[in-house]
């Protein structure tokens, strides 16, 4: 009895599909895929600032402060918890014309109470490439959307500045 005479076309398709799946699986396992064409120049400690515009806080206490840990999502990709190094916030401001001599003045906008703008500085370790910094597979560039989340808050902002932290080592 010849086994190949009893096989139908669908049987051949199934066998071919299994062989292709096994070949693809072997390629994935044994071939290391480089997701970036850019070589890593070095690993560096960086700090980046995230600007949050129009954060509404009706409580008297700001929900985040320097020293806290916050979970970060970069470009809708959950990343990790990072330490808040610094935080600067102010109520929403507006420009008014003072008079013809003094020009303009900046005052708190009373039409938008409890609305604040914040700049939060976060610290992380990233890989430096010729194209910039990469942390956790995410490019860290100005304008990239970031979500910061804590126990009582979740706000969206954008990266507004990036700094490389220079480690000072005492040689004794």
ROKOLLUM-255966 format. One record per residue: residue number from 1; x, y, z of N, C-alpha, C in turn. Coordinates in nm, 4 decimals, decimal comma. Layout:
<atoms>
ATOM   num        nxx        nyy        nzz       caxx       cayy       cazz        cxx        cyy        czz
ATOM   NUM          X          Y          Z          X          Y          Z          X          Y          Z
...
</atoms>
This chain:
<atoms>
ATOM   num        nxx        nyy        nzz       caxx       cayy       cazz        cxx        cyy        czz
ATOM     1     0,0827    -0,1174     0,0000     0,0000     0,0000     0,0000     0,0877     0,1245     0,0000
ATOM     2     0,0665     0,2102    -0,0950     0,1448     0,3324    -0,1068     0,0715     0,4459    -0,0349
ATOM     3     0,1389     0,5031     0,0635     0,0759     0,6077     0,1463     0,0527     0,7363     0,0678
ATOM     4     0,1367     0,7666    -0,0298     0,1245     0,8911    -0,1052     0,0044     0,8907    -0,1997
ATOM     5    -0,0428     0,7752    -0,2387    -0,1581     0,7686    -0,3273    -0,2874     0,8021    -0,2532
ATOM     6    -0,2920     0,7790    -0,1220    -0,4132     0,8029    -0,0451    -0,4233     0,9460     0,0067
ATOM     7    -0,3147     1,0238     0,0020    -0,3175     1,1621     0,0506    -0,3905     1,2518    -0,0477
ATOM     8    -0,4679     1,3437     0,0065    -0,5408     1,4387    -0,0762    -0,4658     1,5715    -0,0779
ATOM     9    -0,5129     1,6648    -0,1588    -0,4499     1,7964    -0,1706    -0,4480     1,8693    -0,0362
ATOM    10    -0,5556     1,8609     0,0396    -0,5604     1,9283     0,1709    -0,4569     1,8700     0,2664
ATOM    11    -0,4313     1,7394     0,2542    -0,3284     1,6778     0,3380    -0,1903     1,7341     0,3045
ATOM    12    -0,1611     1,7528     0,1769    -0,0340     1,8107     0,1354    -0,0206     1,9551     0,1868
ATOM    13    -0,1290     2,0306     0,1840    -0,1264     2,1699     0,2328    -0,0994     2,1731     0,3825
ATOM    14    -0,1622     2,0836     0,4556    -0,1394     2,0780     0,6010     0,0045     2,0410     0,6318
ATOM    15     0,0580     1,9406     0,5627     0,1966     1,8984     0,5850     0,2931     2,0120     0,5511
ATOM    16     0,2685     2,0805     0,4391     0,3545     2,1924     0,3988     0,3474     2,3061     0,5011
ATOM    17     0,2291     2,3336     0,5534     0,2125     2,4393     0,6546     0,2892     2,4066     0,7818
ATOM    18     0,2843     2,2830     0,8262     0,3571     2,2409     0,9459     0,5079     2,2547     0,9241
ATOM    19     0,5565     2,2162     0,8076     0,6998     2,2283     0,7773     0,7420     2,3747     0,7772
ATOM    20     0,6596     2,4622     0,7192     0,6915     2,6059     0,7171     0,6923     2,6624     0,8581
ATOM    21     0,5941     2,6247     0,9414     0,5904     2,6726     1,0804     0,7130     2,6266     1,1589
ATOM    22     0,7543     2,5041     1,1393     0,8744     2,4546     1,2082     0,9973     2,5311     1,1608
ATOM    23     1,0083     2,5564     1,0306     1,1235     2,6309     0,9777     1,1269     2,7733     1,0332
ATOM    24     1,0122     2,8406     1,0377     1,0072     2,9765     1,0919     1,0429     2,9755     1,2405
ATOM    25     0,9919     2,8782     1,3139     1,0245     2,8667     1,4561     1,1729     2,8479     1,4793
ATOM    26     1,2365     2,7631     1,3984     1,3811     2,7423     1,4108     1,4592     2,8693     1,3778
ATOM    27     1,4154     2,9430     1,2765     1,4826     3,0681     1,2418     1,4731     3,1694     1,3556
ATOM    28     1,3571     3,1777     1,4187     1,3387     3,2725     1,5285     1,4266     3,2333     1,6469
ATOM    29     1,4337     3,1055     1,6762     1,5097     3,0599     1,7925     1,6602     3,0753     1,7710
ATOM    30     1,7088     3,0401     1,6528     1,8529     3,0357     1,6314     1,9129     3,1611     1,5703
ATOM    31     1,8321     3,2485     1,5196     1,8866     3,3704     1,4600     1,8549     3,4878     1,5508
ATOM    32     1,9566     3,5588     1,5928     1,9363     3,6776     1,6758     1,8983     3,7925     1,5850
ATOM    33     1,7856     3,8529     1,6163     1,7374     3,9629     1,5328     1,7787     4,0941     1,5972
ATOM    34     1,8434     4,1789     1,5205     1,8834     4,3107     1,5672     1,7759     4,4093     1,5250
ATOM    35     1,7063     4,4692     1,6228     1,5973     4,5602     1,5922     1,6464     4,6985     1,5533
ATOM    36     1,7705     4,7269     1,5742     1,8240     4,8583     1,5407     1,9470     4,8411     1,4534
ATOM    37     1,9552     4,9189     1,3493     2,0731     4,9159     1,2633     2,1848     5,0010     1,3213
ATOM    38     2,1528     5,0807     1,4233     2,2509     5,1718     1,4809     2,3260     5,1038     1,5942
ATOM    39     2,4581     5,1083     1,5910     2,5350     5,0467     1,6991     2,5249     5,1294     1,8275
ATOM    40     2,5295     5,0609     1,9383     2,5249     5,1267     2,0683     2,6625     5,1817     2,0989
ATOM    41     2,6703     5,3128     2,1206     2,7974     5,3768     2,1514     2,8366     5,3554     2,2973
ATOM    42     2,7365     5,3699     2,3861     2,7626     5,3500     2,5281     2,6296     5,3433     2,6012
ATOM    43     2,6363     5,3024     2,7267     2,5189     5,3054     2,8129     2,5363     5,4254     2,9046
ATOM    44     2,4319     5,5059     2,9165     2,4431     5,6297     2,9926     2,3227     5,6487     3,0830
ATOM    45     2,3452     5,7181     3,1918     2,2354     5,7575     3,2795     2,1818     5,8899     3,2251
ATOM    46     2,0502     5,8947     3,2018     1,9899     6,0163     3,1484     1,8773     6,0638     3,2399
ATOM    47     1,8460     6,1896     3,2261     1,7267     6,2473     3,2865     1,6493     6,3131     3,1738
ATOM    48     1,5172     6,2970     3,1772     1,4356     6,3641     3,0771     1,3162     6,4285     3,1451
ATOM    49     1,2796     6,5441     3,0907     1,1685     6,6190     3,1467     1,0438     6,5935     3,0633
ATOM    50     0,9322     6,5777     3,1321     0,8033     6,5575     3,0668     0,7141     6,6749     3,1055
ATOM    51     0,6554     6,7387     3,0045     0,5698     6,8556     3,0265     0,4237     6,8112     3,0239
ATOM    52     0,3526     6,8428     3,1306     0,2109     6,8114     3,1426     0,1338     6,9421     3,1437
ATOM    53     0,0557     6,9656     3,0406    -0,0202     7,0898     3,0271    -0,1661     7,0646     3,0658
ATOM    54    -0,2195     7,1570     3,1463    -0,3617     7,1527     3,1791    -0,4031     7,0389     3,2685
ATOM    55    -0,3258     7,0124     3,3731    -0,3595     6,9074     3,4691    -0,4591     6,9652     3,5703
ATOM    56    -0,5744     6,9029     3,5829    -0,6753     6,9485     3,6773    -0,6550     6,8784     3,8103
ATOM    57    -0,6346     6,9565     3,9159    -0,6178     6,9022     4,0511    -0,7095     6,9810     4,1434
ATOM    58    -0,8141     6,9156     4,1918    -0,9057     6,9837     4,2824    -0,8663     6,9629     4,4282
ATOM    59    -0,7770     6,8699     4,4553    -0,7262     6,8477     4,5899    -0,6252     6,9574     4,6229
ATOM    60    -0,5976     6,9772     4,7479    -0,5007     7,0799     4,7877    -0,3572     7,0285     4,7812
ATOM    61    -0,3408     6,8967     4,7629    -0,2078     6,8360     4,7599    -0,1796     6,7842     4,6188
ATOM    62    -0,0619     6,8178     4,5660    -0,0190     6,7671     4,4353     0,0091     6,6171     4,4513
ATOM    63    -0,0424     6,5326     4,3631    -0,0307     6,3873     4,3828     0,1089     6,3294     4,3639
ATOM    64     0,2007     6,4034     4,3041     0,3355     6,3508     4,2852     0,4368     6,4522     4,3354
ATOM    65     0,5535     6,3999     4,3761     0,6606     6,4879     4,4244     0,7949     6,4212     4,3976
ATOM    66     0,9006     6,4998     4,4088     1,0359     6,4477     4,3870     1,0628     6,3363     4,4874
ATOM    67     1,1253     6,2296     4,4378     1,1570     6,1150     4,5213     1,0583     6,0002     4,5056
ATOM    68     0,9393     6,0283     4,4526     0,8399     5,9234     4,4314     0,8768     5,8381     4,3102
ATOM    69     0,8249     5,7162     4,3083     0,8336     5,6304     4,1902     0,7031     5,6411     4,1145
ATOM    70     0,7116     5,6417     3,9823     0,5924     5,6485     3,8982     0,6097     5,5536     3,7804
ATOM    71     0,5025     5,4867     3,7429     0,5069     5,3967     3,6281     0,4949     5,4788     3,5005
ATOM    72     0,5782     5,4485     3,4023     0,5863     5,5270     3,2799     0,5425     5,4420     3,1602
ATOM    73     0,4647     5,5036     3,0726     0,4282     5,4442     2,9442     0,4784     5,5393     2,8363
ATOM    74     0,5589     5,4883     2,7429     0,6149     5,5704     2,6351     0,5544     5,5241     2,5033
ATOM    75     0,4936     5,6169     2,4305     0,4278     5,5858     2,3023     0,3304     5,4696     2,3144
ATOM    76     0,2489     5,4707     2,4169     0,1483     5,3664     2,4430     0,2090     5,2289     2,4686
ATOM    77     0,3386     5,2226     2,5018     0,4033     5,0968     2,5357     0,4427     5,1029     2,6833
ATOM    78     0,3812     5,0200     2,7688     0,4185     5,0211     2,9104     0,5677     4,9968     2,9250
ATOM    79     0,6327     5,0768     3,0110     0,7772     5,0667     3,0241     0,8174     5,0156     3,1617
ATOM    80     0,8287     5,1034     3,2602     0,8749     5,0622     3,3917     0,8490     5,1743     3,4923
ATOM    81     0,8813     5,1460     3,6183     0,8744     5,2510     3,7196     1,0055     5,3280     3,7179
ATOM    82     0,9950     5,4595     3,7219     1,1124     5,5464     3,7273     1,0982     5,6412     3,8452
ATOM    83     1,2118     5,6894     3,8915     1,2127     5,7831     4,0033     1,1913     5,9248     3,9512
ATOM    84     1,1032     5,9990     4,0194     1,0846     6,1411     3,9900     1,1980     6,2156     4,0584
ATOM    85     1,2849     6,2761     3,9799     1,4014     6,3460     4,0334     1,3632     6,4867     4,0782
ATOM    86     1,2818     6,5546     3,9974     1,2411     6,6916     4,0298     1,1027     6,7168     3,9709
ATOM    87     1,0328     6,8126     4,0305     0,8995     6,8465     3,9838     0,8809     6,9963     4,0000
ATOM    88     0,8289     7,0605     3,8973     0,7996     7,2030     3,9020     0,6598     7,2227     3,8457
ATOM    89     0,5756     7,2915     3,9195     0,4396     7,3129     3,8735     0,3931     7,4534     3,9038
ATOM    90     0,2994     7,4995     3,8241     0,2432     7,6322     3,8474     0,0994     7,6336     3,7973
ATOM    91     0,0161     7,7208     3,8577    -0,1199     7,7320     3,8061    -0,1174     7,7906     3,6655
ATOM    92    -0,2248     7,7692     3,5912    -0,2339     7,8214     3,4551    -0,2240     7,9735     3,4609
ATOM    93    -0,1396     8,0278     3,3770    -0,1142     8,1721     3,3758    -0,1723     8,2337     3,2484
ATOM    94    -0,1946     8,3650     3,2537    -0,2427     8,4379     3,1374    -0,1733     8,5728     3,1299
ATOM    95    -0,1728     8,6315     3,0127    -0,1088     8,7618     2,9920    -0,2186     8,8666     2,9834
ATOM    96    -0,1991     8,9748     3,0590    -0,2937     9,0867     3,0518    -0,2153     9,2140     3,0231
ATOM    97    -0,2836     9,3076     2,9610    -0,2200     9,4358     2,9326    -0,2347     9,5229     3,0561
ATOM    98    -0,1217     9,5618     3,1144    -0,1241     9,6402     3,2379    -0,1645     9,7848     3,2072
ATOM    99    -0,0863     9,8528     3,1313    -0,1179     9,9868     3,0826    -0,0198    10,0184     2,9699
ATOM   100    -0,0295    10,1358     2,9123     0,0567    10,1698     2,7982     0,2026    10,1818     2,8371
ATOM   101     0,2321    10,2231     2,9622     0,3714    10,2397     3,0053     0,4385    10,1065     3,0376
ATOM   102     0,3713    10,0221     3,1131     0,4332     9,8991     3,1632     0,4182     9,7799     3,0692
ATOM   103     0,3385     9,7912     2,9677     0,3238     9,6805     2,8732     0,2307     9,5731     2,9263
ATOM   104     0,2827     9,4502     2,9382     0,2001     9,3355     2,9740     0,2445     9,2765     3,1066
ATOM   105     0,1520     9,2063     3,1711     0,1818     9,1376     3,2966     0,1310     8,9942     3,2864
ATOM   106     0,1988     8,9030     3,3554     0,1573     8,7637     3,3606     0,0965     8,7395     3,4984
ATOM   107    -0,0302     8,6938     3,4985    -0,0988     8,6677     3,6247    -0,1647     8,5310     3,6188
ATOM   108    -0,2069     8,4808     3,7361    -0,2783     8,3543     3,7406    -0,4134     8,3708     3,6714
ATOM   109    -0,4478     8,2746     3,5887    -0,5729     8,2795     3,5125    -0,6885     8,2378     3,6034
ATOM   110    -0,7686     8,3343     3,6468    -0,8790     8,3054     3,7381    -0,9946     8,2351     3,6668
ATOM   111    -0,9956     8,2352     3,5346    -1,1028     8,1675     3,4609    -1,0821     8,0162     3,4556
ATOM   112    -0,9637     7,9691     3,4909    -0,9348     7,8250     3,4926    -0,8760     7,7855     3,6280
ATOM   113    -0,9586     7,7888     3,7324    -0,9055     7,7509     3,8634    -0,8740     7,6015     3,8682
ATOM   114    -0,7771     7,5679     3,9481    -0,7362     7,4284     3,9696    -0,6775     7,3628     3,8451
ATOM   115    -0,6320     7,4428     3,7519    -0,5678     7,3925     3,6308    -0,4198     7,4294     3,6376
ATOM   116    -0,3325     7,3286     3,6263    -0,1894     7,3484     3,6461    -0,1102     7,2949     3,5277
ATOM   117     0,0113     7,3467     3,5144     0,1094     7,2943     3,4196     0,2267     7,2428     3,5022
ATOM   118     0,2769     7,1239     3,4679     0,3867     7,0629     3,5423     0,4983     7,0212     3,4486
ATOM   119     0,6205     7,0285     3,5006     0,7371     6,9686     3,4352     0,7960     6,8721     3,5375
ATOM   120     0,8016     6,7463     3,4988     0,8539     6,6423     3,5875     0,9795     6,5843     3,5254
ATOM   121     1,0869     6,5757     3,6051     1,2136     6,5195     3,5573     1,2280     6,3773     3,6092
ATOM   122     1,2527     6,2840     3,5163     1,2676     6,1424     3,5480     1,4086     6,0972     3,5142
ATOM   123     1,4552     5,9926     3,5822     1,5905     5,9418     3,5589     1,5838     5,7958     3,5155
ATOM   124     1,6701     5,7606     3,4201     1,6726     5,6247     3,3673     1,8111     5,5958     3,3105
ATOM   125     1,8354     5,4689     3,2798     1,9566     5,4280     3,2105     1,9177     5,3962     3,0666
ATOM   126     1,9930     5,4503     2,9713     1,9595     5,4331     2,8300     2,0842     5,3989     2,7502
ATOM   127     2,0610     5,3468     2,6314     2,1701     5,3185     2,5380     2,1821     5,4360     2,4429
ATOM   128     2,3035     5,4861     2,4273     2,3288     5,5995     2,3378     2,3664     5,5457     2,2013
ATOM   129     2,2942     5,5920     2,0997     2,3266     5,5591     1,9608     2,3514     5,6907     1,8876
ATOM   130     2,3892     5,6818     1,7633     2,4120     5,8042     1,6855     2,2807     5,8781     1,6595
ATOM   131     2,1680     5,8094     1,6796     2,0363     5,8685     1,6573     1,9729     5,9224     1,7856
ATOM   132     2,0384     5,9047     1,8996     1,9842     5,9529     2,0263     1,9888     5,8426     2,1312
ATOM   133     1,9010     5,8559     2,2305     1,8961     5,7603     2,3412     1,7822     5,6623     2,3215
ATOM   134     1,8055     5,5366     2,3642     1,7034     5,4327     2,3583     1,6957     5,3690     2,4964
ATOM   135     1,5750     5,3702     2,5557     1,5532     5,3100     2,6871     1,4408     5,2081     2,6750
ATOM   136     1,4714     5,0846     2,7070     1,3704     4,9791     2,7017     1,3108     4,9590     2,5644
ATOM   137     1,3880     4,9822     2,4595     1,3384     4,9669     2,3234     1,2634     5,0889     2,2715
ATOM   138     1,2513     5,1937     2,3538     1,1816     5,3165     2,3147     1,2826     5,4281     2,2909
ATOM   139     1,2693     5,4962     2,1784     1,3525     5,6140     2,1569     1,3061     5,7234     2,2517
ATOM   140     1,4018     5,7893     2,3129     1,3724     5,8999     2,4043     1,4084     6,0276     2,3303
ATOM   141     1,3056     6,0951     2,2796     1,3253     6,2190     2,2036     1,2200     6,3197     2,2459
ATOM   142     1,2516     6,4474     2,2270     1,1550     6,5517     2,2587     1,0330     6,5360     2,1696
ATOM   143     0,9160     6,5535     2,2290     0,7909     6,5417     2,1558     0,7255     6,4052     2,1660
ATOM   144     0,7977     6,3063     2,2195     0,7428     6,1717     2,2345     0,6372     6,1736     2,3456
ATOM   145     0,5187     6,1145     2,3229     0,4159     6,1121     2,4271     0,4507     6,0154     2,5402
ATOM   146     0,4243     6,0604     2,6628     0,4532     5,9831     2,7832     0,3316     5,9905     2,8750
ATOM   147     0,2992     5,8782     2,9379     0,1950     5,8751     3,0405     0,2635     5,8394     3,1712
ATOM   148     0,2363     5,9173     3,2745     0,2917     5,8909     3,4066     0,1751     5,8483     3,4951
ATOM   149     0,1971     5,7411     3,5716     0,0885     5,6855     3,6508     0,1377     5,6514     3,7907
ATOM   150     0,0603     5,6919     3,8873     0,0894     5,6607     4,0261    -0,0318     5,5983     4,0914
ATOM   151    -0,0288     5,5918     4,2234    -0,1387     5,5297     4,2973    -0,2702     5,6044     4,2782
ATOM   152    -0,2631     5,7386     4,2696    -0,3853     5,8192     4,2638    -0,3980     5,9038     4,1377
ATOM   153    -0,3136     5,8836     4,0386    -0,3170     5,9704     3,9208    -0,2692     5,8981     3,7959
ATOM   154    -0,3052     5,9578     3,6809    -0,2568     5,9125     3,5507    -0,2693     6,0319     3,4566
ATOM   155    -0,1546     6,0869     3,4138    -0,1528     6,2062     3,3297    -0,0696     6,1815     3,2047
ATOM   156    -0,1088     6,2492     3,0970    -0,0371     6,2393     2,9696     0,0398     6,3675     2,9429
ATOM   157     0,1612     6,3529     2,8921     0,2438     6,4677     2,8572     0,3385     6,4319     2,7451
ATOM   158     0,4344     6,5205     2,7191     0,5349     6,4950     2,6158     0,6734     6,5259     2,6706
ATOM   159     0,7723     6,4555     2,6186     0,9106     6,4813     2,6591     0,9510     6,6173     2,6045
ATOM   160     1,0057     6,7021     2,6928     1,0420     6,8378     2,6513     1,1918     6,8647     2,6601
ATOM   161     1,2682     6,7797     2,7274     1,4138     6,7984     2,7363     1,4787     6,6666     2,7776
ATOM   162     1,6045     6,6472     2,7344     1,6802     6,5260     2,7665     1,8212     6,5684     2,8071
ATOM   163     1,8700     6,5109     2,9162     2,0038     6,5429     2,9660     2,0769     6,4137     2,9974
ATOM   164     2,2056     6,4107     2,9653     2,2887     6,2994     3,0087     2,3502     6,3377     3,1413
ATOM   165     2,3365     6,2494     3,2393     2,3885     6,2747     3,3732     2,5320     6,2284     3,3770
ATOM   166     2,6187     6,3181     3,4139     2,7602     6,2825     3,4221     2,7915     6,2402     3,5644
ATOM   167     2,8418     6,1198     3,5754     2,8774     6,0663     3,7069     3,0138     6,1226     3,7468
ATOM   168     3,0238     6,1769     3,8664     3,1529     6,2250     3,9162     3,2055     6,1199     4,0133
ATOM   169     3,3235     6,0754     3,9848     3,3839     5,9722     4,0696     3,5087     6,0297     4,1352
ATOM   170     3,5176     6,0118     4,2652     3,6353     6,0569     4,3415     3,7408     5,9483     4,3359
ATOM   171     3,8561     5,9836     4,2826     3,9673     5,8873     4,2791     4,0584     5,9158     4,3970
ATOM   172     4,0642     5,8220     4,4868     4,1485     5,8427     4,6055     4,2501     5,7340     4,6181
</atoms>
